[in-house]
Amino acid sequence: MTYTPAPLPAEGFVRLPSIIAVLGISKNTFLNGVKAGKYPKGTLLTARCRVWPVADIRALLESLSGGANG
């Protein structure tokens, strides 16, 4: 059985599996991008749980697509 994350919610926070599914990249690629400052850092909820605001991920998607809306 494979895990299929739901699409991004309208607001709130998302965890890493949802982000990499939407971006279509690997976990390591995303985390290396975070270290390089290419992607947002997110916020630690606990020592092992990091979340990202949906608004930040939507802004990232828009910037990666060139911001073109038609």
N, CA, C, O and CB atoms as a CASP TS submission, in Angstrom:
PFRMAT TS
TARGET T0000
AUTHOR 0000-0000-0000
METHOD Language model
MODEL 1
PARENT N/A
ATOM      1  N   MET     1       0.846  -1.175   0.000  1.00  0.00           N
ATOM      2  CA  MET     1       0.000   0.000   0.000  1.00  0.00           C
ATOM      3  C   MET     1       0.893   1.240   0.000  1.00  0.00           C
ATOM      4  O   MET     1       1.861   1.314   0.757  1.00  0.00           O
ATOM      5  CB  MET     1      -0.963  -0.003   1.223  1.00  0.00           C
ATOM      6  N   THR     2       0.566   2.208  -0.848  1.00  0.00           N
ATOM      7  CA  THR     2       1.348   3.440  -0.916  1.00  0.00           C
ATOM      8  C   THR     2       0.554   4.593  -0.339  1.00  0.00           C
ATOM      9  O   THR     2      -0.677   4.603  -0.358  1.00  0.00           O
ATOM     10  CB  THR     2       1.761   3.748  -2.362  1.00  0.00           C
ATOM     11  N   TYR     3       1.283   5.552   0.168  1.00  0.00           N
ATOM     12  CA  TYR     3       0.677   6.739   0.763  1.00  0.00           C
ATOM     13  C   TYR     3       0.502   7.791  -0.319  1.00  0.00           C
ATOM     14  O   TYR     3       1.470   8.160  -0.983  1.00  0.00           O
ATOM     15  CB  TYR     3       1.539   7.287   1.936  1.00  0.00           C
ATOM     16  N   THR     4      -0.714   8.277  -0.505  1.00  0.00           N
ATOM     17  CA  THR     4      -0.984   9.337  -1.462  1.00  0.00           C
ATOM     18  C   THR     4      -1.529  10.535  -0.704  1.00  0.00           C
ATOM     19  O   THR     4      -2.673  10.512  -0.252  1.00  0.00           O
ATOM     20  CB  THR     4      -1.978   8.868  -2.563  1.00  0.00           C
ATOM     21  N   PRO     5      -0.716  11.592  -0.559  1.00  0.00           N
ATOM     22  CA  PRO     5      -1.188  12.760   0.182  1.00  0.00           C
ATOM     23  C   PRO     5      -2.288  13.495  -0.577  1.00  0.00           C
ATOM     24  O   PRO     5      -2.342  13.467  -1.807  1.00  0.00           O
ATOM     25  CB  PRO     5      -0.028  13.710   0.467  1.00  0.00           C
ATOM     26  N   ALA     6      -3.144  14.139   0.167  1.00  0.00           N
ATOM     27  CA  ALA     6      -4.215  14.935  -0.424  1.00  0.00           C
ATOM     28  C   ALA     6      -3.628  16.206  -1.027  1.00  0.00           C
ATOM     29  O   ALA     6      -2.528  16.616  -0.658  1.00  0.00           O
ATOM     30  CB  ALA     6      -5.298  15.279   0.631  1.00  0.00           C
ATOM     31  N   PRO     7      -4.358  16.835  -1.957  1.00  0.00           N
ATOM     32  CA  PRO     7      -3.891  18.123  -2.475  1.00  0.00           C
ATOM     33  C   PRO     7      -3.767  19.146  -1.342  1.00  0.00           C
ATOM     34  O   PRO     7      -4.254  18.926  -0.233  1.00  0.00           O
ATOM     35  CB  PRO     7      -4.851  18.647  -3.568  1.00  0.00           C
ATOM     36  N   LEU     8      -3.116  20.248  -1.639  1.00  0.00           N
ATOM     37  CA  LEU     8      -2.923  21.281  -0.617  1.00  0.00           C
ATOM     38  C   LEU     8      -4.264  21.796  -0.103  1.00  0.00           C
ATOM     39  O   LEU     8      -5.174  22.049  -0.893  1.00  0.00           O
ATOM     40  CB  LEU     8      -2.091  22.445  -1.179  1.00  0.00           C
ATOM     41  N   PRO     9      -4.393  21.954   1.208  1.00  0.00           N
ATOM     42  CA  PRO     9      -5.619  22.541   1.753  1.00  0.00           C
ATOM     43  C   PRO     9      -5.697  24.031   1.422  1.00  0.00           C
ATOM     44  O   PRO     9      -4.713  24.624   0.979  1.00  0.00           O
ATOM     45  CB  PRO     9      -5.687  22.329   3.279  1.00  0.00           C
ATOM     46  N   ALA    10      -6.843  24.622   1.634  1.00  0.00           N
ATOM     47  CA  ALA    10      -7.032  26.045   1.334  1.00  0.00           C
ATOM     48  C   ALA    10      -6.166  26.924   2.228  1.00  0.00           C
ATOM     49  O   ALA    10      -5.664  27.957   1.784  1.00  0.00           O
ATOM     50  CB  ALA    10      -8.503  26.433   1.495  1.00  0.00           C
ATOM     51  N   GLU    11      -5.990  26.528   3.467  1.00  0.00           N
ATOM     52  CA  GLU    11      -5.159  27.290   4.409  1.00  0.00           C
ATOM     53  C   GLU    11      -4.629  26.344   5.465  1.00  0.00           C
ATOM     54  O   GLU    11      -5.030  25.182   5.528  1.00  0.00           O
ATOM     55  CB  GLU    11      -5.962  28.455   5.068  1.00  0.00           C
ATOM     56  N   GLY    12      -3.730  26.841   6.290  1.00  0.00           N
ATOM     57  CA  GLY    12      -3.168  26.024   7.358  1.00  0.00           C
ATOM     58  C   GLY    12      -1.729  25.654   7.070  1.00  0.00           C
ATOM     59  O   GLY    12      -0.976  26.428   6.479  1.00  0.00           O
ATOM     60  N   PHE    13      -1.356  24.447   7.500  1.00  0.00           N
ATOM     61  CA  PHE    13       0.017  23.982   7.386  1.00  0.00           C
ATOM     62  C   PHE    13       0.048  22.614   6.727  1.00  0.00           C
ATOM     63  O   PHE    13      -0.917  21.853   6.806  1.00  0.00           O
ATOM     64  CB  PHE    13       0.694  23.932   8.763  1.00  0.00           C
ATOM     65  N   VAL    14       1.164  22.307   6.074  1.00  0.00           N
ATOM     66  CA  VAL    14       1.353  20.993   5.471  1.00  0.00           C
ATOM     67  C   VAL    14       2.711  20.444   5.883  1.00  0.00           C
ATOM     68  O   VAL    14       3.628  21.190   6.226  1.00  0.00           O
ATOM     69  CB  VAL    14       1.235  21.065   3.927  1.00  0.00           C
ATOM     70  N   ARG    15       2.814  19.122   5.840  1.00  0.00           N
ATOM     71  CA  ARG    15       4.071  18.460   6.176  1.00  0.00           C
ATOM     72  C   ARG    15       4.785  18.048   4.896  1.00  0.00           C
ATOM     73  O   ARG    15       4.244  18.172   3.798  1.00  0.00           O
ATOM     74  CB  ARG    15       3.825  17.230   7.084  1.00  0.00           C
ATOM     75  N   LEU    16       5.982  17.568   5.054  1.00  0.00           N
ATOM     76  CA  LEU    16       6.879  17.279   3.941  1.00  0.00           C
ATOM     77  C   LEU    16       6.301  16.330   2.885  1.00  0.00           C
ATOM     78  O   LEU    16       6.447  16.624   1.698  1.00  0.00           O
ATOM     79  CB  LEU    16       8.138  16.701   4.472  1.00  0.00           C
ATOM     80  N   PRO    17       5.658  15.216   3.237  1.00  0.00           N
ATOM     81  CA  PRO    17       5.143  14.322   2.189  1.00  0.00           C
ATOM     82  C   PRO    17       4.180  15.011   1.219  1.00  0.00           C
ATOM     83  O   PRO    17       4.198  14.728   0.021  1.00  0.00           O
ATOM     84  CB  PRO    17       4.446  13.144   2.827  1.00  0.00           C
ATOM     85  N   SER    18       3.351  15.900   1.724  1.00  0.00           N
ATOM     86  CA  SER    18       2.423  16.626   0.852  1.00  0.00           C
ATOM     87  C   SER    18       3.163  17.583  -0.072  1.00  0.00           C
ATOM     88  O   SER    18       2.797  17.738  -1.237  1.00  0.00           O
ATOM     89  CB  SER    18       1.400  17.397   1.686  1.00  0.00           C
ATOM     90  N   ILE    19       4.197  18.218   0.446  1.00  0.00           N
ATOM     91  CA  ILE    19       4.948  19.197  -0.345  1.00  0.00           C
ATOM     92  C   ILE    19       5.692  18.524  -1.482  1.00  0.00           C
ATOM     93  O   ILE    19       5.628  18.980  -2.623  1.00  0.00           O
ATOM     94  CB  ILE    19       5.930  19.963   0.539  1.00  0.00           C
ATOM     95  N   ILE    20       6.400  17.440  -1.181  1.00  0.00           N
ATOM     96  CA  ILE    20       7.178  16.800  -2.238  1.00  0.00           C
ATOM     97  C   ILE    20       6.271  16.149  -3.281  1.00  0.00           C
ATOM     98  O   ILE    20       6.657  16.029  -4.444  1.00  0.00           O
ATOM     99  CB  ILE    20       8.122  15.758  -1.641  1.00  0.00           C
ATOM    100  N   ALA    21       5.069  15.727  -2.878  1.00  0.00           N
ATOM    101  CA  ALA    21       4.124  15.177  -3.848  1.00  0.00           C
ATOM    102  C   ALA    21       3.650  16.259  -4.809  1.00  0.00           C
ATOM    103  O   ALA    21       3.539  16.020  -6.011  1.00  0.00           O
ATOM    104  CB  ALA    21       2.924  14.542  -3.133  1.00  0.00           C
ATOM    105  N   VAL    22       3.371  17.444  -4.284  1.00  0.00           N
ATOM    106  CA  VAL    22       2.897  18.553  -5.120  1.00  0.00           C
ATOM    107  C   VAL    22       4.012  19.054  -6.033  1.00  0.00           C
ATOM    108  O   VAL    22       3.776  19.357  -7.202  1.00  0.00           O
ATOM    109  CB  VAL    22       2.371  19.707  -4.242  1.00  0.00           C
ATOM    110  N   LEU    23       5.231  19.138  -5.494  1.00  0.00           N
ATOM    111  CA  LEU    23       6.353  19.638  -6.283  1.00  0.00           C
ATOM    112  C   LEU    23       6.901  18.594  -7.243  1.00  0.00           C
ATOM    113  O   LEU    23       7.509  18.944  -8.254  1.00  0.00           O
ATOM    114  CB  LEU    23       7.455  20.111  -5.371  1.00  0.00           C
ATOM    115  N   GLY    24       6.694  17.317  -6.940  1.00  0.00           N
ATOM    116  CA  GLY    24       7.206  16.252  -7.795  1.00  0.00           C
ATOM    117  C   GLY    24       8.710  16.068  -7.683  1.00  0.00           C
ATOM    118  O   GLY    24       9.371  15.706  -8.656  1.00  0.00           O
ATOM    119  N   ILE    25       9.253  16.319  -6.490  1.00  0.00           N
ATOM    120  CA  ILE    25      10.685  16.156  -6.254  1.00  0.00           C
ATOM    121  C   ILE    25      10.893  15.239  -5.059  1.00  0.00           C
ATOM    122  O   ILE    25       9.950  14.926  -4.333  1.00  0.00           O
ATOM    123  CB  ILE    25      11.373  17.528  -6.020  1.00  0.00           C
ATOM    124  N   SER    26      12.133  14.811  -4.861  1.00  0.00           N
ATOM    125  CA  SER    26      12.429  13.925  -3.736  1.00  0.00           C
ATOM    126  C   SER    26      12.566  14.711  -2.436  1.00  0.00           C
ATOM    127  O   SER    26      12.718  15.933  -2.432  1.00  0.00           O
ATOM    128  CB  SER    26      13.710  13.130  -4.007  1.00  0.00           C
ATOM    129  N   LYS    27      12.507  13.975  -1.346  1.00  0.00           N
ATOM    130  CA  LYS    27      12.682  14.572  -0.019  1.00  0.00           C
ATOM    131  C   LYS    27      14.043  15.250   0.082  1.00  0.00           C
ATOM    132  O   LYS    27      14.144  16.377   0.568  1.00  0.00           O
ATOM    133  CB  LYS    27      12.534  13.503   1.085  1.00  0.00           C
ATOM    134  N   ASN    28      15.096  14.562  -0.379  1.00  0.00           N
ATOM    135  CA  ASN    28      16.442  15.127  -0.288  1.00  0.00           C
ATOM    136  C   ASN    28      16.593  16.382  -1.135  1.00  0.00           C
ATOM    137  O   ASN    28      17.251  17.335  -0.717  1.00  0.00           O
ATOM    138  CB  ASN    28      17.470  14.098  -0.713  1.00  0.00           C
ATOM    139  N   THR    29      15.995  16.393  -2.318  1.00  0.00           N
ATOM    140  CA  THR    29      16.060  17.580  -3.171  1.00  0.00           C
ATOM    141  C   THR    29      15.408  18.767  -2.477  1.00  0.00           C
ATOM    142  O   THR    29      15.947  19.874  -2.490  1.00  0.00           O
ATOM    143  CB  THR    29      15.380  17.315  -4.526  1.00  0.00           C
ATOM    144  N   PHE    30      14.247  18.536  -1.870  1.00  0.00           N
ATOM    145  CA  PHE    30      13.565  19.626  -1.174  1.00  0.00           C
ATOM    146  C   PHE    30      14.382  20.111   0.018  1.00  0.00           C
ATOM    147  O   PHE    30      14.569  21.315   0.193  1.00  0.00           O
ATOM    148  CB  PHE    30      12.175  19.179  -0.711  1.00  0.00           C
ATOM    149  N   LEU    31      14.869  19.182   0.838  1.00  0.00           N
ATOM    150  CA  LEU    31      15.619  19.579   2.035  1.00  0.00           C
ATOM    151  C   LEU    31      16.934  20.268   1.675  1.00  0.00           C
ATOM    152  O   LEU    31      17.361  21.183   2.379  1.00  0.00           O
ATOM    153  CB  LEU    31      15.898  18.359   2.911  1.00  0.00           C
ATOM    154  N   ASN    32      17.577  19.840   0.592  1.00  0.00           N
ATOM    155  CA  ASN    32      18.781  20.544   0.132  1.00  0.00           C
ATOM    156  C   ASN    32      18.431  21.949  -0.344  1.00  0.00           C
ATOM    157  O   ASN    32      19.208  22.883  -0.146  1.00  0.00           O
ATOM    158  CB  ASN    32      19.471  19.757  -1.001  1.00  0.00           C
ATOM    159  N   GLY    33      17.265  22.105  -0.971  1.00  0.00           N
ATOM    160  CA  GLY    33      16.801  23.426  -1.386  1.00  0.00           C
ATOM    161  C   GLY    33      16.503  24.327  -0.201  1.00  0.00           C
ATOM    162  O   GLY    33      16.735  25.535  -0.262  1.00  0.00           O
ATOM    163  N   VAL    34      15.990  23.745   0.878  1.00  0.00           N
ATOM    164  CA  VAL    34      15.746  24.510   2.107  1.00  0.00           C
ATOM    165  C   VAL    34      17.079  25.009   2.663  1.00  0.00           C
ATOM    166  O   VAL    34      17.204  26.176   3.036  1.00  0.00           O
ATOM    167  CB  VAL    34      14.995  23.641   3.170  1.00  0.00           C
ATOM    168  N   LYS    35      18.074  24.118   2.717  1.00  0.00           N
ATOM    169  CA  LYS    35      19.398  24.503   3.226  1.00  0.00           C
ATOM    170  C   LYS    35      20.027  25.597   2.376  1.00  0.00           C
ATOM    171  O   LYS    35      20.707  26.482   2.895  1.00  0.00           O
ATOM    172  CB  LYS    35      20.325  23.288   3.273  1.00  0.00           C
ATOM    173  N   ALA    36      19.798  25.532   1.063  1.00  0.00           N
ATOM    174  CA  ALA    36      20.383  26.511   0.142  1.00  0.00           C
ATOM    175  C   ALA    36      19.598  27.815   0.101  1.00  0.00           C
ATOM    176  O   ALA    36      20.048  28.786  -0.508  1.00  0.00           O
ATOM    177  CB  ALA    36      20.464  25.926  -1.250  1.00  0.00           C
ATOM    178  N   GLY    37      18.425  27.850   0.743  1.00  0.00           N
ATOM    179  CA  GLY    37      17.609  29.055   0.741  1.00  0.00           C
ATOM    180  C   GLY    37      16.685  29.161  -0.462  1.00  0.00           C
ATOM    181  O   GLY    37      16.050  30.197  -0.663  1.00  0.00           O
ATOM    182  N   LYS    38      16.601  28.110  -1.262  1.00  0.00           N
ATOM    183  CA  LYS    38      15.736  28.099  -2.448  1.00  0.00           C
ATOM    184  C   LYS    38      14.268  27.884  -2.070  1.00  0.00           C
ATOM    185  O   LYS    38      13.368  28.403  -2.729  1.00  0.00           O
ATOM    186  CB  LYS    38      16.189  27.004  -3.424  1.00  0.00           C
ATOM    187  N   TYR    39      14.038  27.117  -1.004  1.00  0.00           N
ATOM    188  CA  TYR    39      12.694  26.801  -0.534  1.00  0.00           C
ATOM    189  C   TYR    39      12.524  27.316   0.895  1.00  0.00           C
ATOM    190  O   TYR    39      13.514  27.489   1.605  1.00  0.00           O
ATOM    191  CB  TYR    39      12.428  25.270  -0.604  1.00  0.00           C
ATOM    192  N   PRO    40      11.277  27.567   1.331  1.00  0.00           N
ATOM    193  CA  PRO    40      11.053  28.081   2.695  1.00  0.00           C
ATOM    194  C   PRO    40      11.468  27.068   3.763  1.00  0.00           C
ATOM    195  O   PRO    40      11.435  25.858   3.538  1.00  0.00           O
ATOM    196  CB  PRO    40       9.577  28.451   2.886  1.00  0.00           C
ATOM    197  N   LYS    41      11.860  27.588   4.927  1.00  0.00           N
ATOM    198  CA  LYS    41      12.346  26.749   6.026  1.00  0.00           C
ATOM    199  C   LYS    41      11.248  26.008   6.769  1.00  0.00           C
ATOM    200  O   LYS    41      11.477  24.898   7.250  1.00  0.00           O
ATOM    201  CB  LYS    41      13.106  27.588   6.995  1.00  0.00           C
ATOM    202  N   GLY    42      10.088  26.578   6.874  1.00  0.00           N
ATOM    203  CA  GLY    42       9.042  25.955   7.668  1.00  0.00           C
ATOM    204  C   GLY    42       9.233  26.250   9.146  1.00  0.00           C
ATOM    205  O   GLY    42      10.098  27.037   9.530  1.00  0.00           O
ATOM    206  N   THR    43       8.410  25.606   9.973  1.00  0.00           N
ATOM    207  CA  THR    43       8.411  25.829  11.416  1.00  0.00           C
ATOM    208  C   THR    43       8.426  24.490  12.132  1.00  0.00           C
ATOM    209  O   THR    43       7.692  23.574  11.759  1.00  0.00           O
ATOM    210  CB  THR    43       7.185  26.667  11.850  1.00  0.00           C
ATOM    211  N   LEU    44       9.249  24.371  13.150  1.00  0.00           N
ATOM    212  CA  LEU    44       9.270  23.146  13.946  1.00  0.00           C
ATOM    213  C   LEU    44       8.110  23.141  14.935  1.00  0.00           C
ATOM    214  O   LEU    44       7.948  24.075  15.721  1.00  0.00           O
ATOM    215  CB  LEU    44      10.612  23.003  14.692  1.00  0.00           C
ATOM    216  N   LEU    45       7.303  22.079  14.890  1.00  0.00           N
ATOM    217  CA  LEU    45       6.259  21.892  15.902  1.00  0.00           C
ATOM    218  C   LEU    45       6.835  21.164  17.104  1.00  0.00           C
ATOM    219  O   LEU    45       6.569  21.518  18.253  1.00  0.00           O
ATOM    220  CB  LEU    45       5.056  21.109  15.322  1.00  0.00           C
ATOM    221  N   THR    46       7.625  20.143  16.820  1.00  0.00           N
ATOM    222  CA  THR    46       8.351  19.395  17.846  1.00  0.00           C
ATOM    223  C   THR    46       9.767  19.205  17.319  1.00  0.00           C
ATOM    224  O   THR    46      10.103  19.704  16.245  1.00  0.00           O
ATOM    225  CB  THR    46       7.655  18.004  18.176  1.00  0.00           C
ATOM    226  N   ALA    47      10.587  18.495  18.058  1.00  0.00           N
ATOM    227  CA  ALA    47      11.970  18.279  17.628  1.00  0.00           C
ATOM    228  C   ALA    47      12.054  17.533  16.300  1.00  0.00           C
ATOM    229  O   ALA    47      13.048  17.660  15.584  1.00  0.00           O
ATOM    230  CB  ALA    47      12.729  17.511  18.692  1.00  0.00           C
ATOM    231  N   ARG    48      11.019  16.753  15.961  1.00  0.00           N
ATOM    232  CA  ARG    48      11.060  15.945  14.745  1.00  0.00           C
ATOM    233  C   ARG    48       9.936  16.240  13.767  1.00  0.00           C
ATOM    234  O   ARG    48       9.783  15.511  12.788  1.00  0.00           O
ATOM    235  CB  ARG    48      11.021  14.506  15.105  1.00  0.00           C
ATOM    236  N   CYS    49       9.161  17.260  13.990  1.00  0.00           N
ATOM    237  CA  CYS    49       8.011  17.551  13.128  1.00  0.00           C
ATOM    238  C   CYS    49       8.062  18.992  12.635  1.00  0.00           C
ATOM    239  O   CYS    49       7.887  19.933  13.408  1.00  0.00           O
ATOM    240  CB  CYS    49       6.691  17.294  13.878  1.00  0.00           C
ATOM    241  N   ARG    50       8.304  19.147  11.333  1.00  0.00           N
ATOM    242  CA  ARG    50       8.355  20.474  10.725  1.00  0.00           C
ATOM    243  C   ARG    50       7.148  20.629   9.801  1.00  0.00           C
ATOM    244  O   ARG    50       6.771  19.690   9.100  1.00  0.00           O
ATOM    245  CB  ARG    50       9.696  20.689   9.943  1.00  0.00           C
ATOM    246  N   VAL    51       6.552  21.809   9.805  1.00  0.00           N
ATOM    247  CA  VAL    51       5.413  22.113   8.937  1.00  0.00           C
ATOM    248  C   VAL    51       5.700  23.402   8.170  1.00  0.00           C
ATOM    249  O   VAL    51       6.529  24.217   8.573  1.00  0.00           O
ATOM    250  CB  VAL    51       4.096  22.243   9.763  1.00  0.00           C
ATOM    251  N   TRP    52       4.992  23.560   7.058  1.00  0.00           N
ATOM    252  CA  TRP    52       5.132  24.748   6.220  1.00  0.00           C
ATOM    253  C   TRP    52       3.755  25.361   6.017  1.00  0.00           C
ATOM    254  O   TRP    52       2.788  24.635   5.784  1.00  0.00           O
ATOM    255  CB  TRP    52       5.798  24.402   4.851  1.00  0.00           C
ATOM    256  N   PRO    53       3.646  26.690   6.100  1.00  0.00           N
ATOM    257  CA  PRO    53       2.364  27.333   5.806  1.00  0.00           C
ATOM    258  C   PRO    53       1.980  27.085   4.345  1.00  0.00           C
ATOM    259  O   PRO    53       2.819  27.190   3.450  1.00  0.00           O
ATOM    260  CB  PRO    53       2.433  28.859   6.100  1.00  0.00           C
ATOM    261  N   VAL    54       0.727  26.762   4.117  1.00  0.00           N
ATOM    262  CA  VAL    54       0.251  26.517   2.755  1.00  0.00           C
ATOM    263  C   VAL    54       0.504  27.740   1.876  1.00  0.00           C
ATOM    264  O   VAL    54       0.835  27.599   0.699  1.00  0.00           O
ATOM    265  CB  VAL    54      -1.251  26.162   2.760  1.00  0.00           C
ATOM    266  N   ALA    55       0.351  28.928   2.436  1.00  0.00           N
ATOM    267  CA  ALA    55       0.578  30.150   1.657  1.00  0.00           C
ATOM    268  C   ALA    55       2.013  30.207   1.130  1.00  0.00           C
ATOM    269  O   ALA    55       2.238  30.647   0.003  1.00  0.00           O
ATOM    270  CB  ALA    55       0.280  31.394   2.514  1.00  0.00           C
ATOM    271  N   ASP    56       2.985  29.768   1.936  1.00  0.00           N
ATOM    272  CA  ASP    56       4.381  29.746   1.492  1.00  0.00           C
ATOM    273  C   ASP    56       4.581  28.759   0.348  1.00  0.00           C
ATOM    274  O   ASP    56       5.316  29.048  -0.596  1.00  0.00           O
ATOM    275  CB  ASP    56       5.308  29.389   2.659  1.00  0.00           C
ATOM    276  N   ILE    57       3.937  27.604   0.423  1.00  0.00           N
ATOM    277  CA  ILE    57       4.081  26.586  -0.621  1.00  0.00           C
ATOM    278  C   ILE    57       3.387  27.039  -1.902  1.00  0.00           C
ATOM    279  O   ILE    57       3.894  26.807  -2.999  1.00  0.00           O
ATOM    280  CB  ILE    57       3.503  25.231  -0.148  1.00  0.00           C
ATOM    281  N   ARG    58       2.232  27.683  -1.767  1.00  0.00           N
ATOM    282  CA  ARG    58       1.559  28.213  -2.964  1.00  0.00           C
ATOM    283  C   ARG    58       2.409  29.299  -3.628  1.00  0.00           C
ATOM    284  O   ARG    58       2.493  29.353  -4.855  1.00  0.00           O
ATOM    285  CB  ARG    58       0.166  28.780  -2.597  1.00  0.00           C
ATOM    286  N   ALA    59       3.034  30.156  -2.835  1.00  0.00           N
ATOM    287  CA  ALA    59       3.921  31.188  -3.383  1.00  0.00           C
ATOM    288  C   ALA    59       5.126  30.543  -4.067  1.00  0.00           C
ATOM    289  O   ALA    59       5.569  31.013  -5.115  1.00  0.00           O
ATOM    290  CB  ALA    59       4.391  32.154  -2.268  1.00  0.00           C
ATOM    291  N   LEU    60       5.651  29.482  -3.488  1.00  0.00           N
ATOM    292  CA  LEU    60       6.762  28.755  -4.096  1.00  0.00           C
ATOM    293  C   LEU    60       6.343  28.167  -5.435  1.00  0.00           C
ATOM    294  O   LEU    60       7.073  28.284  -6.419  1.00  0.00           O
ATOM    295  CB  LEU    60       7.261  27.645  -3.159  1.00  0.00           C
ATOM    296  N   LEU    61       5.178  27.539  -5.479  1.00  0.00           N
ATOM    297  CA  LEU    61       4.686  26.967  -6.735  1.00  0.00           C
ATOM    298  C   LEU    61       4.527  28.040  -7.806  1.00  0.00           C
ATOM    299  O   LEU    61       4.867  27.825  -8.970  1.00  0.00           O
ATOM    300  CB  LEU    61       3.350  26.252  -6.509  1.00  0.00           C
ATOM    301  N   GLU    62       4.008  29.192  -7.404  1.00  0.00           N
ATOM    302  CA  GLU    62       3.831  30.287  -8.357  1.00  0.00           C
ATOM    303  C   GLU    62       5.178  30.793  -8.870  1.00  0.00           C
ATOM    304  O   GLU    62       5.325  31.070 -10.060  1.00  0.00           O
ATOM    305  CB  GLU    62       3.048  31.436  -7.709  1.00  0.00           C
ATOM    306  N   SER    63       6.153  30.915  -7.984  1.00  0.00           N
ATOM    307  CA  SER    63       7.469  31.402  -8.414  1.00  0.00           C
ATOM    308  C   SER    63       8.165  30.387  -9.315  1.00  0.00           C
ATOM    309  O   SER    63       8.871  30.773 -10.246  1.00  0.00           O
ATOM    310  CB  SER    63       8.350  31.710  -7.195  1.00  0.00           C
ATOM    311  N   LEU    64       7.974  29.096  -9.050  1.00  0.00           N
ATOM    312  CA  LEU    64       8.589  28.065  -9.886  1.00  0.00           C
ATOM    313  C   LEU    64       7.947  27.991 -11.263  1.00  0.00           C
ATOM    314  O   LEU    64       8.603  27.638 -12.243  1.00  0.00           O
ATOM    315  CB  LEU    64       8.494  26.713  -9.205  1.00  0.00           C
ATOM    316  N   SER    65       6.660  28.327 -11.334  1.00  0.00           N
ATOM    317  CA  SER    65       5.974  28.297 -12.630  1.00  0.00           C
ATOM    318  C   SER    65       6.151  29.608 -13.385  1.00  0.00           C
ATOM    319  O   SER    65       5.584  29.779 -14.464  1.00  0.00           O
ATOM    320  CB  SER    65       4.486  28.008 -12.436  1.00  0.00           C
ATOM    321  N   GLY    66       6.912  30.516 -12.844  1.00  0.00           N
ATOM    322  CA  GLY    66       7.168  31.787 -13.510  1.00  0.00           C
ATOM    323  C   GLY    66       6.140  32.849 -13.201  1.00  0.00           C
ATOM    324  O   GLY    66       6.218  33.960 -13.725  1.00  0.00           O
ATOM    325  N   GLY    67       5.175  32.526 -12.355  1.00  0.00           N
ATOM    326  CA  GLY    67       4.163  33.503 -11.978  1.00  0.00           C
ATOM    327  C   GLY    67       3.158  33.795 -13.077  1.00  0.00           C
ATOM    328  O   GLY    67       2.364  34.729 -12.964  1.00  0.00           O
ATOM    329  N   ALA    68       3.186  32.993 -14.151  1.00  0.00           N
ATOM    330  CA  ALA    68       2.271  33.235 -15.274  1.00  0.00           C
ATOM    331  C   ALA    68       0.901  32.655 -14.960  1.00  0.00           C
ATOM    332  O   ALA    68       0.774  31.469 -14.657  1.00  0.00           O
ATOM    333  CB  ALA    68       2.826  32.623 -16.583  1.00  0.00           C
ATOM    334  N   ASN    69      -0.109  33.489 -15.034  1.00  0.00           N
ATOM    335  CA  ASN    69      -1.484  33.044 -14.814  1.00  0.00           C
ATOM    336  C   ASN    69      -2.337  33.182 -16.063  1.00  0.00           C
ATOM    337  O   ASN    69      -3.564  33.216 -15.968  1.00  0.00           O
ATOM    338  CB  ASN    69      -2.109  33.826 -13.681  1.00  0.00           C
ATOM    339  N   GLY    70      -1.720  33.263 -17.217  1.00  0.00           N
ATOM    340  CA  GLY    70      -2.508  33.315 -18.440  1.00  0.00           C
ATOM    341  C   GLY    70      -2.429  34.591 -19.073  1.00  0.00           C
ATOM    342  O   GLY    70      -3.040  34.799 -20.121  1.00  0.00           O
TER
END
